[in-house]
Amino acid sequence: MSETVSGEELEKINGYAREPLTEDKVFVFRVALCDNDIDRDGEKFSSGALEKLAELFKGRTGIFDHDPKSSKQTARIFDTWVETLPEKTTTDGEVYRRLMAKAYMVRTASNGDLISEIQGGIKKEVSVSCTMGKKLCSVCGADMYKGGCDHEKGGEYCGKLCYHILDEPLDAYEWSFVAVPAQVNAGVTKRFALREKHEGTDKSYELALAREAFEKDVLRLSYFCKPFMSAKCVKELAELMTVTELIDFRGRLEKQAAENEEVYKAERESFITGDYKM
């Protein structure tokens, strides 16, 4: 169900509305954007990054599959905070923290089904799009944006696990409902926009980092699509694409993965009700 909207929250919501909205006109829900645990890509947000992102994501629009078309805009964040769960620890032994947000939608005849899916837990995994200033090696502290180091993610060095720490956010762009999460706990698939050129950075190196991230997205999404292709085939195909082609291909895979999710859901429901057909 939609959360009860307090007067203070309605005031925050109306700070983004052109015309004042009343409680019965809005649907409010919570969403976990990202956390400080190590994800499937061997990366984590620092606690400081979560605090900064909490400010940057206020007012940001929620969309589908990172499609910026106005027709894909579904909700807007009006409040954020960093939540600490002292009873839970991350893979690297830190107290678990996650960036939470409250978002609102204006109730209309066209978004009734979407609201029902959010209430039913069907739509809950989200992806954030942001620019990070630093990507640090957990072993030696080297910045991947400034030459990096020889340590490999997932490897152990003198008993210390290597992963990358995402720090010093520069900007936040949007958050999106997606079918395939990368972060295990927060249900978040990260996307990093290419940083603007700063003193001491190499644009070609940043482009290579962006390509690497897009290739990993494509490989992960391919597992959820039909017809199935081996990881080797997908990797070889991705290496032949330009960054622009990779972005387009990833969008297509995200859409297909979402469609397949609906098919699997229908098949499961048919099986449960006895209507399943081989």
N, C-alpha and C positions, 0 to 999 in steps of 0.2 A: 504494500500500500504506500501511497504518497505520504511522506513525513508531514507532520503538523507544522505549519509555517508560523513562526513567531512574528510579532510586529517588527522586531529588529531585522529578521531575515527578509521580510517583505520590503523593508526599506532598502536593504542592500540590493535586492532584485530590481526594484524600481529605479535604482541608480543606473541600470543598463537599459531600461525600457523607455521608449519614446512617449508612451502614455502610461499613466499609473495602472498597475495590475492589482486585482484583488485576490485573496487567498483561493477562492474557488476557480480562478482562471489559470492557476499554475500547478504543475506537477513537479515535486522536488524529490531528488534521490541522491544517495551518496555513491561515490566511486573512489576506488583505490587507484591512484595514478602510477606510483612507483615506490620502491622500497630500498633498503640498504643491504639486501642479501645478494649473494653472488648468483647471477642468473645463468641460463643455459649457454649464453655467449661468453661466459667467463668474465663478466663485468659487473660492477655494482656502483650505485650512487653513494657518495660520501654523505655523512649526516649533514655537513655544511651545505652540500648541494641540495638536499631535500628542503632545507630551510629557505634557500634562495629561490628554488623552483616554486615553493608555496606562494611567494609574492608574484613571481612571473606568470603563474597560471591563472591568477584572478582575472576574470573577464574573458578568458579564452573560450572559443567556440568548440563544441563537440560535433564531429562529422562522421561519415562512414568511409572506411577504407582509404582515409587520407585524400578523399576527393574534395577539392576546395570549392566545387560548384555550390551556389547558394541553395540549390534544391537538396543538397546533402547535409546542410547545417541543421542539427537536431536539437541542440541544447547549449546552455552557456553556464560556465562556472561562476558562482557569485561569492563563494567562501572557500578557504583552504586552511589546513592546519597539518602539522606533523604529529602523528600519533606514536607513542612509545608503548611497547608491550614488554614490560620488565620480565615476565615469565618465559619469554621466548628469546632465543639467541639465533644469530645468523650462522652460516657455514663457517665463517672465520672467527666466531666467538664473540661478536659484538651484540649488544642489546638490540633487538629487532625494532626498527622504526619504519614507518611508511607515510607517504604523503597522501592525505585524504582530501577530498573535495566534495562540496555540495553543488549540484547543478540544478537548473530549472528548465522546464519546457512550458510553453504556453499551450494549454489544452485546446485542440482543434479536432474537427471531424476526421481529418486525415492521419493524425498520429495516435489514434486510439489503440491500434494493434501494437505499435511500438511501445507504448506505455505498458500495455499488458505483458509484453515480452520482458521488459525491464523488471516489472513487479514479479514475474514468474521466474526470474533468474536466467532466462534464455540469453538476453543481451547483458553481459556484465564485463567481459574482457575488453580492455582498452589499450590503446597504443599512444604514447606521447611523442610529439615531434618537438625537438629542442636543439639548441646549439650549446655544446660544452666547451669551456675554455681549456680544460686539461684532461688528459687520460693518462693516469700514472700507473707505473708498474708497482705491484704490491711488494716485490722483493727488494728493489733498489731505489724506487721512487722516480725513475726516469720518465719523462713526459713523451708519450708516443707521438705527439704533435711536433716534437722538437728533436727528432732523430731516433727516439726509442732506445732499446737495449736488445741484448741477445736472449733474454729470458722469454720462454714461450708459455702462453696461457695454458693452464692445466698441469704444467710440470711442477715438480717439487725440487727446491734448492735448499740444501742443508735443513730439510724438514719443513720448509716454508712453501706453501702453495702459491703459485703465480696466478694472478688475475689482474684485471685493470680496474682502477678506481676512477670513476667519472666525477670531476670536480669543477668548481667555478663556472656555473651556468652563465651563458651570455644572453640567451633569449629563449622564450618558449613561444611556440607558434599555434599549435592546436592539439587536441586529443581526439582519438577516433575509436569507435566501436570496430573490433576486428574479430576474426574467427579463430586465429591461432596466437596464443600468448607465448612470450619468451620468458618472462619472469614467472617463476613458479608460484610465489606467494601473492604478489600483487596482481597477477594476471595482466601483465603489461608487455607489449611488444615495443621496443624502443626504436625510434628513428632519429638520426642525427643529421641535421642540415649541414651543408658545407660551410665552414667558418669563413668570414671575410678575411682578407689577407691582413695580417698584423705584422709588425716589425719582428723579425727573427723567425718567421714561418715561411714554409715553402708551399706554394699553391699546388704544385704538381704532386707533392707528397700528400697533401690533404685530399686531393682528388683520388689518389691511390687508396687512402683510408676509406673514403666514401664508397669506392668501387668494392672494396672488401666487405663492407657492411651490407651493401645491396646484394652481393653474391651470396652471402650467408642467409639473407632473408629469402631469396629465391630458392635456395636449397632446402630450407626448412619448410617453406610453404608447399613445395612439390610433393612432400610426403602425404599431403592431405588432398591431392588432386588425382583425377583420372584422365587418361590412362596413366598407370604408374610408370615412372622412368627411374632407372637406377641413379644413385647419387653420382656415379662417375659420368653418366651421360649429361645430367643436369649441370654438373660442374664444368664440363667441357663446353657445353652450349653457352653458359653464362660468360665464360672467358672470351668468347668470340663477340660478345655484345659491347656496345658503347654504354656509358653510364646512363644516357638518356633512354636507350633501349632496355636497360636493366630496370629502370624505374617503371617504364610502361609494362614490362613483363611481370614485375612484382605485383602491380595493380591488378593485372588480369588473373594472376594466381590467387590473390587475396579474394577476389570476387568469386572465383570457382570454388575455393575452399569454403567460403560462406554458403554457397549454393549446395555443396555436398553435405555440409552440416545439416541443412534443412532436410535433405533426402534421407540421411541416416536417422534423423529424428523421426521422420514419418514412418520409416521401416520399423524402428523400435516400437512406436505406438501401435502399428499394425500387428506386430508380433504379439504384443501384450493383449490386444483386444481379440486376437484369433483371426484377424483378417489378412495375416501375412501370406504372401504368395511367392513360391519359388520361381 
